[in-house]
Amino acid sequence: MITQNRWQHILGVARKAKLLAAKFKPDDPKFIEDMFLLGVLHDFGYEFAEDNATHAATGGAILKRAGYIHWHEVALHGDETIENMSDELFLLNCADMMTGPSGEDFTFTERLDEIAQRFGTESAAYKKCVLEVEKLKADKRYLKIKIAR
């Protein structure tokens, strides 16, 4: 089920995805709009998933059935094992890891600290997110969207 906090997170991710898309492709308004929509849709699978771990796959499957072009990005977001991310998946993952659970604007470090506080540094969730952030920061596209704070 999607909670009020989750809706705030979803909106925060959508706005962050829009901002990152504007830095990544400033002359492509369609791409910027598409990234905002992808941010809005990325976590809607929580409403239908049997558990939190399957929300991405659940949302992706529903969007695939509906013919949404970026269903694959929804299905794979947050998967730290993906080697070749599309631009859309890369930006979505960055936006997700730069947005707190209630829509707060975070750096990667702040987001990891927040996850550590909720789940502990020895948790699978924290370790997965550390790997994801390392992968995102190592990607050459990160230099194009890096936000100084």
C-alpha positions in Angstrom: 0.0 0.0 0.0 1.2 3.5 -0.8 1.5 5.6 2.4 1.4 9.4 2.6 5.2 9.4 3.1 5.6 7.2 0.0 3.5 9.7 -2.1 5.8 12.5 -0.9 8.9 10.3 -1.8 7.3 9.6 -5.2 6.8 13.3 -5.9 10.2 14.2 -4.7 11.8 11.6 -7.0 9.7 12.9 -9.9 10.9 16.4 -9.3 14.5 15.3 -8.9 14.3 13.2 -12.1 13.0 16.3 -13.9 15.9 18.4 -12.5 18.5 15.8 -13.4 17.0 15.3 -16.9 17.2 19.1 -17.5 20.9 19.0 -16.6 21.5 15.8 -18.7 19.6 16.9 -21.8 18.7 20.6 -21.4 17.4 21.0 -25.0 15.0 18.0 -24.9 11.8 19.0 -23.2 10.1 15.7 -24.0 12.9 13.8 -22.3 12.5 16.1 -19.2 8.7 15.5 -19.2 9.2 11.7 -19.6 11.6 11.6 -16.7 9.2 13.4 -14.5 6.5 10.9 -15.4 8.9 8.0 -14.8 9.6 9.4 -11.3 5.9 9.5 -10.6 5.4 5.9 -11.7 8.6 4.3 -10.2 7.1 3.2 -6.9 3.4 2.8 -7.7 4.0 -1.0 -7.5 3.9 -0.7 -3.7 0.1 -0.5 -4.0 -0.1 -4.0 -5.5 3.0 -5.8 -4.4 2.8 -8.6 -1.8 6.0 -7.3 -0.2 8.4 -4.4 -0.5 11.0 -6.4 -2.3 8.7 -7.0 -5.3 7.3 -3.5 -5.8 9.5 -2.7 -8.8 8.8 -5.9 -10.7 5.1 -5.6 -9.9 4.9 -2.0 -11.1 6.9 -2.9 -14.2 4.7 -5.8 -15.1 1.6 -3.6 -14.8 3.1 -0.9 -16.9 4.3 -3.4 -19.5 0.7 -4.7 -19.8 -0.5 -1.1 -20.2 2.1 -0.4 -23.0 4.2 2.1 -21.1 7.5 2.7 -22.9 9.6 2.8 -19.7 8.1 -0.2 -17.9 11.5 -1.9 -17.9 13.1 1.0 -16.0 10.4 0.8 -13.4 10.9 -3.0 -13.1 14.6 -2.6 -12.7 15.0 0.5 -10.6 17.1 0.0 -7.5 18.7 -3.2 -8.8 22.3 -2.7 -8.1 23.3 -5.7 -10.3 22.3 -4.0 -13.6 25.4 -3.5 -15.7 24.2 -1.4 -18.6 21.6 1.1 -17.5 19.7 3.1 -20.0 19.9 6.9 -19.5 16.4 6.8 -18.0 17.2 4.1 -15.5 20.5 5.8 -14.6 18.7 9.1 -13.9 15.8 7.4 -12.1 18.2 5.5 -9.8 20.1 8.8 -9.1 16.9 10.6 -8.3 15.6 7.8 -6.1 18.9 7.8 -4.1 18.9 11.6 -3.8 15.4 11.7 -2.3 14.5 10.8 1.2 11.6 8.7 2.4 9.3 11.8 2.8 10.5 13.6 -0.4 13.5 15.4 1.2 16.3 16.5 -1.1 19.4 14.4 -0.1 22.9 13.8 -1.3 23.9 10.2 -1.8 25.7 10.3 1.5 22.7 11.7 3.4 20.5 9.1 1.8 22.8 6.3 2.8 23.0 7.7 6.3 19.2 7.7 6.5 19.0 4.1 5.3 21.6 3.1 7.8 19.6 4.7 10.6 16.4 2.9 9.5 17.9 -0.6 8.8 21.4 -0.6 10.2 24.7 -0.8 8.4 24.8 -4.6 8.4 21.4 -4.9 6.7 21.0 -6.2 3.2 19.0 -3.0 2.3 21.9 -0.8 3.3 24.6 -2.9 1.6 22.5 -3.0 -1.6 22.2 0.8 -1.6 25.9 1.3 -1.0 26.6 -0.8 -4.0 24.1 1.1 -6.1 25.5 4.5 -5.1 29.0 3.3 -5.9 27.9 2.2 -9.3 26.1 5.5 -10.0 29.0 7.6 -8.9 31.4 5.6 -11.1 29.2 6.0 -14.2 30.6 8.7 -16.5 27.1 10.2 -16.8 27.3 11.2 -13.1 29.6 14.1 -13.9 27.0 15.5 -16.2 24.3 15.6 -13.5 26.3 16.0 -10.3 24.7 18.6 -8.0 26.8 20.6 -5.6 25.4 21.2 -2.2 
